[in-house]
Structure formats: C-alpha cells, structure tokens
C-alpha cells in the first residue's frame, strides 16, 4: 500500500478485543510494508556493522604493509557507505509510509464507525475522548506500527553481529555474545512501571482534553452565567496534573535511556581491557581488536531501537485501547436473520420496548415526562439504542427490524434529529446538500422551518457572494447564529432529506411561541402523507399532531388527540400544563364533574 493509493477501498474489520490485539491486527494488515522496512533496516544495520570490519582490515593492512588488503578494506568501506546511504533513505521512506497508512486506516475505521453510530457516539463515549482518539491517539498508533519493523531489523542485525563476532574472533566474540542480550534485557524490569506511568499520563491528558472540549463547546453558556473563571481554574488544575504526570513518566524513561547508555559503555570497557590483554599476549591481532571494538561501539545504534519500541508500545497501547473501545461500539443487536433486509422498509413504526406505535403517513407526537427518556426513545427509534435492551427486538418498521436492514437502507428509512443538532461548517447550500428523495426543495424546507430571519442575516453577512445567503459560509457549529436559528436550520436540513420516517426530538425548544406555532404548521404541511414522530411537550406542537402518545415510566400508557388526553388523562395534563401534585389531585377529584364550559376554557388556556 502506497500513500498515493489512500484511502483504502476497505479498511477491514479490526480486532477490537483489546488494545494489543488491535495493534497486532494493524501490523498484520501492513505485512508487506513491514517486510520492506525490515529488509531496508537490515541493509542499514549491516552496513553500519560492516564499518568496523573494514577499519580493522585497513589497520591490519597498514601494520603488515599489505597494499592489496588495504585496497580491499577501502572497497569494503565504500560498500558499507553505499549500503548505509541507500538503506537509511529507503527505510525512512518505507517507515513513513507505514506510519501514514496505519494512521489513515485507523482514521477510516473511526470515520466509518462515526457514520454508523451518528450522534449516539458522543452519548456512549465522551466527546473529549473521541477528539483524543481521532487526533493524538492515531499518531501514536501509527508510530508503533512504523517502529515495529525497525526494531525487528535492529534485533536481527544484533543477532547476526554476535554470531559473526563469535566466528571471527571467538575469544572476544563470546564476551560480546553474552553481553549484548544482557544489555537488551536489562531494562525489562523497568518497563511495567514506565508503562503504568505513561498510562496515567495519557489518562490525565485525555481528561484535560475532554474538559477543554466541553469548555469550548459551552463557552457561550459559561459567559452568560459568569463561569469562565471557574472552568478556567479547573482546566489549569487538570493541565498541572498532566504536567506532573508527564514529568513523572519522563524520569522513568530517562532512567531507561541512561541504562542503555551506561551498560554498552561498561561492555565496551570490558572488551577493550580484555582485548588489549589478548593482543599483548599475541592471541589476537591489532586489526581484530579494532574490529571487535568498533562492532561493540556501534551496537549502541541498534540498541536505541529497543528503547524506542518500548516507548512506542507504552504510549500506543492506551491509545489503541481507546480506539478499540470506540470501534467496538455497535449500532444495535445484530441478528442472523437476513430475510427482513430484502423486504421494503415501509409501514408503521413500532417500538416493542415502550409499546409506541407511529402509524404510517401520520403525524404522531410523543410526550415523556423525563427528557432523558425522550432522548433515549428517539435514539432507539432511529436504530441507536443507548443500551442493548435484552429480551426485546429492535424497533420495527413495517414489521422489519431496523437492525436487520442494511445500514444505508436504515438511514434512508428513518432519520432522527437530535435535540442538540450540530451544524457543520460550510455554506448554507452545502448544509442543505444532503442525500434526499428530491421531493422537498431547500426553499420549501427553509420556509417550513421559518428560517427567513436566518436568510436575511446570512445575506447581510455575505460580502463576496453578492448577498446570496445560500453561498454564505456558516461558522463552525453555527456559533455566529443564535440557538433558535441553529435549531431551525437543522430542522430545514432534516425536512430536505424527506425520509420515510422523520423523528424530531424537541425541534422547537429554542424558539419563541409565535415562531413555534408557525414551525408546527410548516412541519404538518410539508410532512403531509409522511410518517413523522415528534417528541415534545409543547401544546402548540401537540395540538397539530394527528395523534398523541403518552409515555410514562417507559411505557406507552395513553393514546389520543391533544384535547382528548388533556381532558381525560391527569398524567398527561401534569406534563403538558406543569401542574403540581396538589393541583393534579384536585383536578383528578373533579374530573367527572367538569362541565363543557370549563373544559373549553382549560383547553383555550393550554393552547
């Protein structure tokens, strides 16, 4: 896989059982690149290892006044230099390719999972953690994949050097062959502690990132309540914890680095002292001593790869664990029955958990006393249950479970607009350029959502587009717009898609009552003949629904029109009119005696 071939046609199905398994899966999927890096790394390391041999032969040739061997040594040094130059260049090229392609694979997997889960992702995983995984964690995972082949090349080259020295000069070679494994394994007892410290550092950094992300997202609210200094103080404290954890971790890695400098130096002193004694006794030549000395001195280069792979694994394992946790999230319970996928996804929408039924082609309003329950119900209606409901099948559309439909078909069939929708940066035309049936024009959707004031504001803000609001750029998340304007633009975007079933969670919570009334009329008009489910408690919306369902304690307990439920169902009236317990008890006591005039007056006040 080359960089020019990115993105992958299919990034594959990752092994997300653990962070380590995920790293190994990435390595296996880049086996070709790993082998190339290993071979170029061997060429580099063996070129470096060959330099002492050339120098030793040259020294001995000078001692023996042998011109032929001197020329041979010169050729050997030139060959080693070429091997180092080519190996280092190509290793860097292949290693960077491995890094980028591994990071791209992880990013594609995360993007695919984000598209699969939608807004439910940030409900199951903190937003800061998602940001951390998709940015810093991706780089650290790529670092480990890239460093793995260079470590393998260093380990193989050290093995070759030790064997070659034993063959070349057994007396000194045995000392080196025993000493190098000790050097390589000396830091192993320190790695678990270093890994734990790195884990603590990454955990604290993730929390600080999450806090910063949440603070930026809620900056407007914080300014409104004067809470900037409070959250700034919290972030300062969190950043100081990250700093202390980083220093604590760096001390351990500094100790590991010091050991990997100290021990090779000790081995070098032992080799020189023992070799000099052998040379004085005439058991080895001066050239052989120089060769062994140079080989031991240069073992420091491949030994650095042992430290790097330990650091890469320690830092990438928590990152891979977080990535695996995100990638392990599933859209819903998967079934093996594929017959439903072949049937048309049309008809009534039915939730077996609550017993809610939204008839096809009708405008159904759902009233929940608990806003959190309403949010979970909206997610479930879209095929995104917050938690798996054991013992229950998924939501049915025309008798077909949503989790048995292909993802693309499920997305086309049911669209859920969150109560806090997100506007992506770009022009208004790009915002409304979404997959749709083509039956609803953008102009009609904007009119139904009462976006006239938004269009005027964008036209005035347009400098280079000739006053065309459709070509005016919207800032990130629509921060330059008010909450009500963002909400109405998101509603227009949902209306443009014209799905089989449209689920709206509190679509008018941020607008005034007059605008809300017009928006309710627009939704009813534009969605005439389509299946629409609105989770709300506003009488203005409820009065325009064909039918209203009351969900109490997780169950659909009453069905009727807004006025019918208002008159007959005390629990419904308590939610819609915000009655207290005392008022509710009093109203229930005189429900049977209420006359027609009182009922009409009560309905008029509520509407």
Secondary structure, DSSP 8 states (H G I E B T S, - for coil): --GGG-S-S-------SSHHHHHHHHHHHTHHHHHHHHHHHHHHHHHHHHHHHHHHHHHHHHHHT-HHHHHHHHHHHHHHHHHHHHHHHHHHHHHHHHHHHHHHHHHHHHHHHHHHHGGGHHHHS-HHHHHHIIIIIHHHHHHHHHHHHHHHHHHHHHHHHHHHHHHH-HHHHHHHHHHHHHHHHTTHHHHHHHHHHHHHHHHHHHHHHHHHHHHHHTHHHHHHHT-HHHHHHHHHHHHHHHHHHHHHHHHHHHHHHHHHHHHHHHHHHHHHHHHHHHHHTTSS-HHHHHHHHHHHHTHHHHHHHHHHHHHHHHHHHHHHHHHHHHHT--SS---S--GGGGS---S-EEETTTTEEE-TT-EEEEEES-HHHHHHHHHHHTT--SS--TT----EETTEEGGGS-HHHHHHHEEEE-TT----SEEHHHHH-----S-S-HHHHHHHTT-HHHHHHHHHH-SSSTT-GGGSEE-GGGTTS-HHHHHHHHHHHHHHH--SEEEEESTTTTS-HHHHHHHHHHHHHHTTTSEEEEE---HHHHTTSSEEEEEETTEEEEEE-HHHHHHH-HHHHHHHH---HHHHHHHHHTGGG--HHHHHHHHHHH-
